């Protein structure tokens, strides 16, 4: 019972932090338009035949609203599925610059290397702001202007408006909402924006705007060349160089469906969760804390524990608040919050074990730099 009370207390504290973060959360204004400057929209793709055309179409609609010079630069990172044919058609548009990626050098992972090549291409055009976008993202026509306006108006060097996450299958609906909820309920956003501490960092490379000078001062993607979670690592590198950045709420500026079904979701989380908490011990400690906070009270509530019911209700309330703020499903999905946390713990364990056994690959490539 003492552990149940501790878990319930942590759940209440997490709910209070969620409420405070909702008050501080940066949300781009769809009507905002930044001062004219040169923009480079950078799109790395590898085997994205089903997504790249739609993504590029939304980006071009957004580029047409940009008040200054803008260009979409696409890098084909060794695709083998027909992506090159789609890009060949896109290359006929004068607003699009399609490039073929160079082989990945030793010491680099594929995604950071693709992003570095794109940033180098943007430097050739003199862009002062860079917008990295993933191929599964659909940007609204006002998405780029609103995002960069927030970056500039808030005096930030990096800003990630978290796209609305589309989740349709049962596994997706159980796991995907934890993406936004995890940082909304555990990271004090006001402090994270001001602090250079690496532990106070959350980012999302699905849609990431960064000041070009700050990016290069931080070392660009070369500074995070071996990182699986290169978006978080990039923000940490930027903080070390004296910059400021933060994640925000971007459901009005972009949408994303990361995975199509449970097998793809499991593989996607498997490639990165092992590195999300610093070490296997860090992963074990984090998952234990989440289970104590969000699963143990719920299990006790089933047996009639009042403290358990309070803890369970706090977790559900936190999920509901975040879902309503980010355009996700609130109820009944949030009622299964303890199940979601158990699945996350299982996916984390699966990722750690797969990494230990050397089985982690993504799109045909290893997800860890060889020793």
HELIX and SHEET records of a PDB file:
HELIX    1   1 UNK A    2  UNK A   24  1                                  23    
HELIX    2   2 UNK A   52  UNK A   63  1                                  12    
HELIX    3   3 UNK A   83  UNK A   90  1                                   8    
HELIX    4   4 UNK A  110  UNK A  125  1                                  16    
HELIX    5   5 UNK A  143  UNK A  153  1                                  11    
HELIX    6   6 UNK A  170  UNK A  175  1                                   6    
HELIX    7   7 UNK A  178  UNK A  186  1                                   9    
HELIX    8   8 UNK A  189  UNK A  194  1                                   6    
HELIX    9   9 UNK A  212  UNK A  217  1                                   6    
HELIX   10  10 UNK A  220  UNK A  224  5                                   5    
HELIX   11  11 UNK A  230  UNK A  240  1                                  11    
HELIX   12  12 UNK A  262  UNK A  270  1                                   9    
HELIX   13  13 UNK A  273  UNK A  275  5                                   3    
HELIX   14  14 UNK A  280  UNK A  291  1                                  12    
HELIX   15  15 UNK A  292  UNK A  296  3                                   5    
HELIX   16  16 UNK A  297  UNK A  302  1                                   6    
HELIX   17  17 UNK A  306  UNK A  326  1                                  21    
HELIX   18  18 UNK A  333  UNK A  336  5                                   4    
HELIX   19  19 UNK A  337  UNK A  356  1                                  20    
SHEET    1   A 8 UNK A  96  UNK A 100  0                                        
SHEET    2   A 8 UNK A  70  UNK A  76  1                                        
SHEET    3   A 8 UNK A  39  UNK A  45  1                                        
SHEET    4   A 8 UNK A 129  UNK A 133  1                                        
SHEET    5   A 8 UNK A 207  UNK A 211 -1                                        
SHEET    6   A 8 UNK A 158  UNK A 165 -1                                        
SHEET    7   A 8 UNK A 245  UNK A 256  1                                        
SHEET    8   A 8 UNK A 137  UNK A 139 -1                                        
SHEET    1   B 2 UNK A 361  UNK A 362  0                                        
SHEET    2   B 2 UNK A 365  UNK A 366 -1                                        
END                                                                             
